[in-house]
Amino acid sequence: MGIEDVDGRAMGVGAADYDNDGFVDIYVANDHTVNYLWHNNAGKGFTDKGTMSGTGFSQAGEATVSMSVDFADYNGDELLDMFISDDNYCSLYKNLGNGIFSDESYPAGISVASGQFVGWSSSFFDYDNDGDADIFKTNGELKHLYGQEDQLFENEGNGKFKDISVEKGPYFKEEYVGRGTCLGDYDNDGDIDIFVVNLDSQSKFLRNNKGNNNNWLTLKLVGETSNKDGIGARIRLTAGGKVQTTQKKSTTGYLSQSDPRIHFGLLKNDVVDKIEIKWPSGKFQVLEKVKANQFLVVKEPK
């Protein structure tokens, strides 16, 4: 299929259809070498677009110690963006369309806050159910087993993020050698919780206590013609005039597996106007006037 590892040292792998052509692409975050963006050529093979797309190197033009990758539409333009955690300033790749990305980590406010940390597993998620993608980043020293604080970046909705870690509990003042992180609504109360795996220490569980002050909707996809978990399905949700776009992914972060259900924050909207699902099979499904605050099983039309 054309995928070959010339000199990469893969740490994190993510799969999503970044150009919305109906075929899932693959991003490989490499340690100290150029990152790969394997574009899916209509299922016939793959071509590395890492350098040409602007996602092969950091904003400084360097190959960093890249650890993990995640995809989300953080700015609401219906294009899937990427966040890459690494050993210094990280990369927030804004999708400009036409297969081109721009590293917005510095203007977004992430680089300065991240510079003193080594980021491992990092993922987009909506911790406060306000309808946009925030970022949780697990940190830990690279070569020596001493700890660092983890970070929570809140999406301010204007292309910028704010490090609000110390405002969200005493955990964020503690230092651990973090590595893996999984996200999910473990207690089914409508907000996303966090489980962190640390080296040479206890794992930590962070229960989200206030995210469900806003409304939410969680989808479980069941494929019929497509794969049974609906991986690769693209979902477009409209509520209160705001559009959220995401894709069903298999994994996120570094050596981690999160809740497979798809979670949407809805602010104070108690009804979702429309949910549009494009299944991997190509089938298109529309749901309208869906009540908020429920776990909804959606089966692919036969």
Solvent accessible surface area in square Angstrom, and as a share of the most:
residue,aa,sasa,rsa
1,M,137,0.61
2,G,53,0.51
3,I,81,0.41
4,E,116,0.52
5,D,89,0.46
6,V,122,0.70
7,D,88,0.46
8,G,13,0.13
9,R,131,0.48
10,A,60,0.46
11,M,52,0.23
12,G,3,0.03
13,V,78,0.45
14,G,5,0.05
15,A,41,0.31
16,A,0,0.00
17,D,7,0.04
18,Y,7,0.03
19,D,50,0.26
20,N,76,0.39
21,D,61,0.32
22,G,42,0.40
23,F,78,0.33
24,V,52,0.30
25,D,1,0.00
26,I,44,0.22
27,Y,0,0.00
28,V,17,0.10
29,A,0,0.00
30,N,0,0.00
31,D,18,0.09
32,H,102,0.45
33,T,28,0.16
34,V,37,0.21
35,N,7,0.04
36,Y,14,0.05
37,L,0,0.00
38,W,15,0.05
39,H,34,0.15
40,N,15,0.08
41,N,54,0.28
42,A,53,0.41
43,G,40,0.39
44,K,175,0.74
45,G,9,0.09
46,F,31,0.13
47,T,60,0.35
48,D,57,0.30
49,K,75,0.32
50,G,0,0.00
51,T,88,0.51
52,M,152,0.68
53,S,2,0.01
54,G,34,0.33
55,T,0,0.00
56,G,1,0.01
57,F,72,0.30
58,S,19,0.12
59,Q,75,0.33
60,A,73,0.57
61,G,54,0.52
62,E,97,0.44
63,A,36,0.28
64,T,17,0.10
65,V,2,0.01
66,S,1,0.00
67,M,0,0.00
68,S,1,0.00
69,V,1,0.01
70,D,3,0.02
71,F,7,0.03
72,A,13,0.10
73,D,17,0.09
74,Y,10,0.04
75,N,53,0.27
76,G,46,0.45
77,D,59,0.30
78,E,62,0.28
79,L,52,0.26
80,L,2,0.01
81,D,0,0.00
82,M,0,0.00
83,F,1,0.00
84,I,2,0.01
85,S,0,0.00
86,D,2,0.01
87,D,41,0.21
88,N,43,0.22
89,Y,117,0.44
90,C,2,0.01
91,S,4,0.03
92,L,0,0.00
93,Y,1,0.00
94,K,64,0.27
95,N,3,0.02
96,L,93,0.46
97,G,16,0.15
98,N,156,0.80
99,G,22,0.22
100,I,79,0.40
101,F,9,0.04
102,S,35,0.23
103,D,27,0.14
104,E,42,0.19
105,S,0,0.00
106,Y,139,0.53
107,P,67,0.42
108,A,2,0.01
109,G,34,0.33
110,I,0,0.00
111,S,3,0.02
112,V,115,0.66
113,A,25,0.19
114,S,0,0.00
115,G,29,0.28
116,Q,142,0.63
117,F,20,0.08
118,V,13,0.08
119,G,0,0.00
120,W,15,0.05
121,S,0,0.00
122,S,1,0.01
123,S,5,0.03
124,F,17,0.07
125,F,19,0.08
126,D,14,0.07
127,Y,25,0.09
128,D,28,0.14
129,N,0,0.00
130,D,26,0.13
131,G,5,0.05
132,D,26,0.14
133,A,14,0.11
134,D,0,0.00
135,I,0,0.00
136,F,1,0.01
137,K,0,0.00
138,T,0,0.00
139,N,0,0.00
140,G,0,0.00
141,E,24,0.11
142,L,50,0.25
143,K,160,0.68
144,H,114,0.51
145,L,113,0.56
146,Y,123,0.47
147,G,16,0.16
148,Q,18,0.08
149,E,48,0.21
150,D,4,0.02
151,Q,4,0.02
152,L,8,0.04
153,F,0,0.00
154,E,44,0.20
155,N,5,0.02
156,E,90,0.40
157,G,58,0.56
158,N,105,0.54
159,G,30,0.29
160,K,94,0.40
161,F,7,0.03
162,K,103,0.44
163,D,52,0.27
164,I,5,0.03
165,S,7,0.05
166,V,94,0.54
167,E,112,0.50
168,K,94,0.40
169,G,26,0.25
170,P,106,0.67
171,Y,22,0.08
172,F,13,0.05
173,K,138,0.58
174,E,70,0.32
175,E,105,0.47
176,Y,35,0.13
177,V,9,0.05
178,G,0,0.00
179,R,29,0.11
180,G,8,0.08
181,T,6,0.04
182,C,42,0.25
183,L,13,0.07
184,G,12,0.11
185,D,4,0.02
186,Y,135,0.51
187,D,45,0.23
188,N,83,0.42
189,D,37,0.19
190,G,0,0.00
191,D,1,0.00
192,I,15,0.08
193,D,2,0.01
194,I,14,0.07
195,F,79,0.33
196,V,0,0.00
197,V,71,0.41
198,N,10,0.05
199,L,75,0.37
200,D,125,0.65
201,S,59,0.38
202,Q,132,0.59
203,S,49,0.32
204,K,49,0.21
205,F,87,0.36
206,L,31,0.16
207,R,117,0.43
208,N,22,0.11
209,N,102,0.52
210,K,153,0.65
211,G,3,0.03
212,N,56,0.29
213,N,103,0.53
214,N,24,0.12
215,N,27,0.14
216,W,22,0.08
217,L,0,0.00
218,T,3,0.02
219,L,0,0.00
220,K,106,0.45
221,L,6,0.03
222,V,39,0.22
223,G,9,0.09
224,E,78,0.35
225,T,92,0.54
226,S,13,0.09
227,N,69,0.35
228,K,156,0.66
229,D,63,0.33
230,G,0,0.00
231,I,66,0.33
232,G,13,0.12
233,A,0,0.00
234,R,27,0.10
235,I,0,0.00
236,R,81,0.30
237,L,0,0.00
238,T,27,0.16
239,A,4,0.03
240,G,58,0.55
241,G,70,0.68
242,K,83,0.35
243,V,37,0.21
244,Q,30,0.13
245,T,11,0.07
246,T,28,0.16
247,Q,9,0.04
248,K,13,0.05
249,K,52,0.22
250,S,50,0.32
251,T,61,0.35
252,T,14,0.08
253,G,7,0.07
254,Y,25,0.10
255,L,150,0.74
256,S,18,0.12
257,Q,104,0.46
258,S,18,0.11
259,D,42,0.22
260,P,83,0.52
261,R,61,0.22
262,I,17,0.08
263,H,37,0.16
264,F,6,0.02
265,G,0,0.00
266,L,5,0.02
267,L,78,0.39
268,K,141,0.60
269,N,46,0.23
270,D,96,0.50
271,V,56,0.32
272,V,0,0.00
273,D,49,0.25
274,K,72,0.31
275,I,0,0.00
276,E,29,0.13
277,I,0,0.00
278,K,81,0.34
279,W,3,0.01
280,P,57,0.36
281,S,50,0.32
282,G,48,0.46
283,K,59,0.25
284,F,124,0.52
285,Q,29,0.13
286,V,68,0.39
287,L,45,0.22
288,E,111,0.50
289,K,144,0.61
290,V,16,0.09
291,K,149,0.63
292,A,12,0.10
293,N,73,0.38
294,Q,59,0.26
295,F,75,0.31
296,L,42,0.21
297,V,84,0.48
298,V,5,0.03
299,K,125,0.53
300,E,3,0.01
301,P,52,0.33
302,K,196,0.83
